[in-house]
Amino acid sequence: MPSVTFDEAVGRLRAGGLVAIPTETVYGLAADGLDGAAVAAIFAAKGRPASHPLILHVLDDPDAHGVADARARALAARFWPGPLTLVLPARPHVPRAVTGGAPTVAVRAPAHPLARRVLEAVGHPLAAPSANRFGRTSPTTASHVLAEDPAWAVLDGGPCDVGVESTIVDLSGPRAALLRPGGIARDALEAEIGRLDAGSATPAPGTLAAHYAPHTPLVVVEDVEAALARADALGLRVGVVRAEAPDVHARTLFATLRALDGTCDLIVAERAAPGGLGDAINDRLQRAAAAHRTPLLE
């Protein structure tokens, strides 16, 4: 299916259908987040395990679908709309399909103006995981979505500005925890609510060991030249992802992986400098690398 208009997208979502919509992070395969059947269709389309929770995209209020405390309200006031997801105790009306059966719900307010217009027009929160087959490289343009499945409806909002998924913070218990690095840096979050634990047992999207993966094996290295020499000795055709300025690197990461996928035997990715977006980039690369064994690691 070609790109749909704004009115067509809103109509499909109101009728319980699926539409890929742009956000500032990546394109999401959206459905009415309070319609259990529509949410189930997301899982079927992506091939996503039913136990893997989704994010509810909302306009503003962190307390509408999860139980927000002072920490949640402080983070929402500072960083919403934006690439920050809060995991909260779920309110009873949230479908269990959204939460993966857990008592928690992940919510965020996207900053992309087109996503916000859609949310306002539909009038319900939207469940919208990345618009790709489960475990594969996230899409940051409408053409990436259609490469996943040309039958998916997509609302074209141009390339995504951030390019990696949202930061996820678990606020469902007494100790706040960082579950996934993303577009909001740890130190900025800790300046608002204090120390974040390194993780928790709370289930959250995009936190599986192997995720975000191209079909071509990928290895993350500190020394690209040494890796290229080793690959050349093994007779491997190599594609290279060089570390760039963090905002540029994040914005182009998934597009670069998609462009290299299938053109070489191995993708060699240079590890980003730690901190801020660098942590998010390295997280995605490590999870992508975990999907395959590579000759450089054997």
Secondary structure, DSSP 8 states (H G I E B T S, - for coil): -----HHHHHHHHHTT--EEE--SSS-EEEEETT-HHHHHHHHHHHT--TTS--EEE-SS-TTTTB---HHHHHHHHHH-SSSEEEEEEB-TTS-HHHHTTSSEEEEE----HHHHHHHHHH-S-EE--BSSSTTB----SHHHHHHH-TTS-B----S-SS-S--EEEE-SSSS-EEEE--SS-HHHHHHHH---BS--S---TT-SSS-SB-SS-EEEES-HHHHHHHHHHTT--EEEE----HHHHHHHHHHHHHHHTTSSSEEEEE---SSTHHHHHHHHHHHHHTTS--GGG-
